[in-house]
Amino acid sequence: MAVKTSIGSWAYLFGEYADKPIQMEEAAQKLNKLKFDGMQLGGFKPHGHPELYPTKKDRKKLVKLFKSYRLTLNAYAADLWAYPFATGGLDMDKAYDKAFEDSLKMCVDCGIPIIRVDTVTETPYPKDFNYKDAWDKVRAKFRQAAQEAKRKGVKVVWEFEPGYIFNKPSEIVKMMEEVGNDNFKLQVDTCHVQMCAVVGAHQWGDKETLPGGQLEFFRMTKGMIGDIHIIDSDNKLHDNHTSVHAPFGTGYINFEEVVPAIVENGYDSDWWTIDLCFWPNAWEITEDSKKYVDELFRKLGMA
């Protein structure tokens, strides 16, 4: 397998960068210099939000920008967080559908092959949370997304994480089985696997962790992975919500074991995306992160 590396553009938008985001051309210049192969585009303002590129012509210009720096847009993170459909009413449901449709069209117009979704409703669970109703809504919405995207040649990937509902290993597997669509896969972030399968953060009811940790998780999800985010974990949460995306070598993940386990799982894409979401100096450590994964893949005989 040839390895291609990208990085999520949201690392330069969130947290410390919220008031002064790194603009896309500046990011593209740097990634080109560091010999990245691509970028995962965040659909968040001021980056790849559909409203900022309202016409197909606008979107072709965006793609041309990245091509000029020899970068591929390998996936798209849709901006859907304002629409928690699983616990909202009909208006919220319709608003989510519209946002997803707009984001899917963005992918089609830009030639981006993968679109990311999640369950949107945050943890801890609300006091009046109806588990079965929420589960049924999420399953139906994921099925709908997978079918719509398949007709347009785009794969849907679900990024589970401790900050959103249905984050136990057994729930993740069950949801994948019940959605039952070959166009619906997991977007696996290694720090989320750590927090969901090893730490058991923000789980509803009895805590569920795996004795075999990350390696057991990848055995459980064999054949289910469609995209990978690779980053370390310090076994902590950022703002008591999502996983801390700790710089490589500062956490507890043994990547020399985890990466082969991902490949053995059946992950056959060339793409491996570094995720520095919410890390305070993500811009400054991008180069070190790229060097780390390059050396890792060389050591594993993948480069």
Summary of the structure (lengths in Angstrom):
residues: 303
radius of gyration: 18.1
end to end distance: 8.3
largest distance: 51.7
contacts: 1028
relative contact order: 0.14
helix: 45%
strand: 16%
